[in-house]
């Protein structure tokens, strides 16, 4: 076991999460494929071994400290990029049925390849805009948990993500710096998209002491028919 793996195992043990040999092997494959594909396309600016394990793998898994993933069946990851947080979560919680939505086909190509290399089942990678996919009956108001990590401001994310969440389900927005202004700015969109504010969970990444926030919103009713608006509109004209 290398130092990055030892760090991940130790940090997760602090949260009563045990990593088995197969999962360690999957994270090693993930790292190898991420770095290899990153030479051909822009997936991440972080490629150093320990940094990937800390800032991508552990950071993604920190969501499980605040959301009981054992009670989650269907998870959708919107704008997943290189697979964060959904792929690390799937590795550690293999019962999850995961849907990944990303607008860049190259990234979907990487993720499809990665899922095969990792031997993961029940992972669907969809090339498309969130605004369009969320209008498809099989995805609208269907997911127990929807995630987005460093994609857009919260008022935009609410329109991207809440339409995927079932009534009673959760949307988790994973943020870096203090999101206080974003939260206030997003109050109207939250109400419009039938979301109820649950709280901001702040944590500090070990080693570098970088600040992280996990914002939780519960869906209290089905998505109104007019949302999400046409592709591009939420970014150009956010709900305020």
C-alpha positions in Angstrom: 0.0 0.0 0.0 1.5 3.4 -1.0 1.3 6.5 1.1 -1.7 7.9 -0.8 -3.7 4.7 -0.2 -2.6 4.7 3.4 -3.8 8.3 3.8 -7.2 7.5 2.2 -7.7 4.4 4.4 -6.8 6.3 7.5 -9.0 9.3 6.8 -12.0 7.1 6.0 -11.4 5.0 9.1 -11.9 8.2 11.1 -15.5 8.1 9.7 -16.0 4.4 10.3 -15.6 3.6 6.6 -13.5 0.6 5.7 -11.8 0.3 2.3 -11.2 -3.3 1.1 -8.5 -4.6 -1.3 -10.8 -4.5 -4.3 -11.8 -0.9 -3.7 -8.1 0.1 -3.3 -7.4 -1.6 -6.6 -10.3 0.3 -8.2 -8.9 3.6 -6.9 -5.5 2.7 -8.3 -7.0 2.0 -11.7 -9.0 5.2 -11.5 -5.8 7.2 -10.8 -4.0 5.5 -13.7 -6.7 6.1 -16.2 -7.3 9.7 -15.1 -3.7 10.6 -15.5 -3.4 8.8 -18.8 -6.5 10.4 -20.4 -5.6 13.8 -19.0 -2.7 13.8 -21.4 -5.2 13.7 -24.3 -7.9 16.0 -22.8 -8.4 18.4 -20.0 -10.0 16.4 -17.1 -8.2 17.8 -14.1 -5.5 20.2 -13.1 -4.6 17.9 -10.2 -2.5 14.8 -11.2 0.0 14.2 -8.3 -0.8 10.9 -6.6 -1.5 12.1 -3.1 -3.3 15.2 -4.3 -5.7 13.1 -6.4 -6.5 10.8 -3.5 -7.1 13.7 -1.2 -8.7 16.4 -3.4 -10.7 14.1 -5.6 -11.3 10.8 -4.0 -11.5 11.7 -0.3 -13.3 15.0 -1.1 -15.9 13.1 -3.2 -16.4 10.6 -0.4 -16.9 13.3 2.2 -20.5 13.5 1.0 -21.2 10.2 2.7 -20.3 11.8 6.1 -23.5 13.9 5.9 -25.9 11.8 3.8 -26.7 8.2 4.7 -25.8 6.6 1.4 -27.0 3.2 2.7 -30.5 4.6 2.3 -29.9 5.9 -1.2 -30.7 3.7 -4.2 -30.6 6.0 -7.3 -28.0 8.8 -7.6 -27.6 11.3 -10.4 -24.4 13.3 -10.8 -24.8 16.4 -12.9 -21.8 17.9 -14.8 -19.6 15.1 -13.4 -16.5 16.0 -15.4 -14.0 13.3 -14.6 -16.5 11.4 -12.4 -16.5 13.3 -9.2 -18.2 12.7 -6.8 -20.2 9.8 -8.3 -17.5 7.3 -9.2 -15.7 7.3 -5.9 -19.1 7.0 -4.2 -20.0 4.1 -6.4 -16.7 2.3 -5.6 -17.3 2.6 -1.9 -21.1 2.1 -2.0 -21.5 -0.5 -4.8 -25.3 -0.8 -4.3 -25.8 2.6 -5.8 -27.5 2.9 -9.2 -25.6 5.9 -10.8 -26.5 8.1 -13.7 -23.9 10.6 -14.8 -24.9 13.5 -17.1 -22.3 15.7 -18.8 -22.6 18.0 -21.8 -19.1 17.1 -23.2 -19.0 13.9 -25.2 -15.3 13.5 -24.7 -15.8 13.3 -21.0 -18.6 10.8 -21.4 -16.2 8.8 -23.5 -13.6 8.8 -20.7 -16.3 7.9 -18.1 -17.7 5.0 -20.2 -14.2 3.6 -20.5 -13.5 4.1 -16.8 -16.6 2.3 -15.7 -15.7 -0.7 -17.8 -12.1 -0.7 -16.5 -13.3 -0.5 -12.9 -15.8 -3.3 -13.5 -18.7 -1.2 -12.2 -22.3 -2.2 -12.8 -25.5 -0.1 -12.9 -23.7 3.1 -14.0 -25.3 5.0 -16.9 -23.2 7.8 -18.6 -25.4 10.2 -20.6 -24.1 12.8 -23.0 -26.6 15.7 -22.8 -27.6 19.0 -21.3 -29.1 18.8 -17.8 -32.0 21.0 -19.0 -32.9 18.5 -21.6 -32.2 15.2 -19.8 -34.3 16.4 -16.8 -37.4 16.6 -19.1 -37.2 13.0 -20.0 -39.8 11.0 -17.9 -37.2 8.3 -16.9 -35.1 11.0 -15.2 -37.6 13.7 -14.0 -38.4 13.6 -10.3 -36.8 10.1 -10.1 -33.6 10.2 -8.0 -33.0 9.8 -4.2 -29.9 11.9 -4.3 -28.5 14.3 -7.0 -25.0 15.8 -6.7 -23.0 18.5 -8.4 -19.4 19.4 -7.6 -17.9 22.8 -8.6 -20.3 23.2 -11.6 -22.0 26.6 -11.2 -23.5 29.0 -8.7 -26.2 27.6 -6.5 -29.1 29.5 -8.1 -28.1 27.9 -11.5 -27.5 24.5 -9.9 -31.0 24.4 -8.4 -32.5 24.6 -11.9 -30.0 22.0 -13.3 -30.4 19.5 -10.5 -33.6 19.8 -8.5 -35.7 18.6 -11.5 -34.0 15.2 -11.2 -34.7 14.8 -7.5 -37.8 12.8 -6.4 -40.1 14.3 -3.8 -38.5 13.7 -0.4 -35.1 13.2 -2.0 -31.9 15.3 -1.6 -29.8 17.6 -3.8 -26.2 18.0 -2.5 -24.1 20.8 -3.9 -20.4 20.4 -3.1 -18.6 23.8 -2.8 -15.2 25.1 -2.0 -15.1 28.6 -0.5 -17.7 30.2 1.8 -21.1 29.9 -0.1 -23.0 32.3 2.2 -23.7 34.8 -0.6 -24.7 32.0 -3.0 -27.1 30.6 -0.6 -28.9 33.9 -0.1 -28.9 34.5 -3.9 -30.5 31.0 -4.4 -33.4 31.4 -2.1 -35.9 32.3 -4.9 -34.7 29.5 -7.2 -34.9 27.0 -4.4 -38.5 27.9 -3.7 -39.4 27.9 -7.4 -37.9 24.4 -7.9 -39.7 23.1 -4.8 -36.5 22.8 -2.7 -36.3 23.2 1.1 -33.0 24.3 2.7 -31.5 21.7 5.0 -28.1 23.2 5.8 -24.5 23.9 5.1 -22.0 21.3 6.3 -18.5 22.7 6.5 -15.4 20.6 6.6 -11.7 21.1 6.2 -9.7 18.8 4.0 -6.9 17.2 5.9 -3.2 18.0 5.2 -3.8 21.3 3.3 -6.7 22.5 5.5 -8.7 23.6 2.4 -12.3 24.6 3.2 -15.2 22.6 1.8 -19.0 23.0 2.1 -21.8 20.5 1.4 -25.1 22.2 0.8 -28.2 20.0 1.3 -31.6 20.8 -0.1 -34.6 18.5 0.2 -37.2 18.3 -2.6 -40.7 18.9 -1.2 -42.8 18.5 -4.3 -42.6 17.6 -8.0 -40.9 19.9 -10.4 -43.2 22.6 -11.9 -43.8 22.0 -15.6 -42.0 25.1 -16.8 -38.7 24.0 -15.3 -36.0 23.5 -16.3 -36.0 26.2 -19.0 -34.4 25.9 -22.4 -30.7 24.9 -22.6 -28.4 27.8 -21.8 -31.2 29.9 -20.2 -30.4 29.1 -16.5 -26.8 30.2 -17.0 -27.7 33.3 -19.0 -30.7 34.4 -17.0 -30.5 32.8 -13.5 -33.6 32.7 -11.3 -33.2 35.7 -8.9 
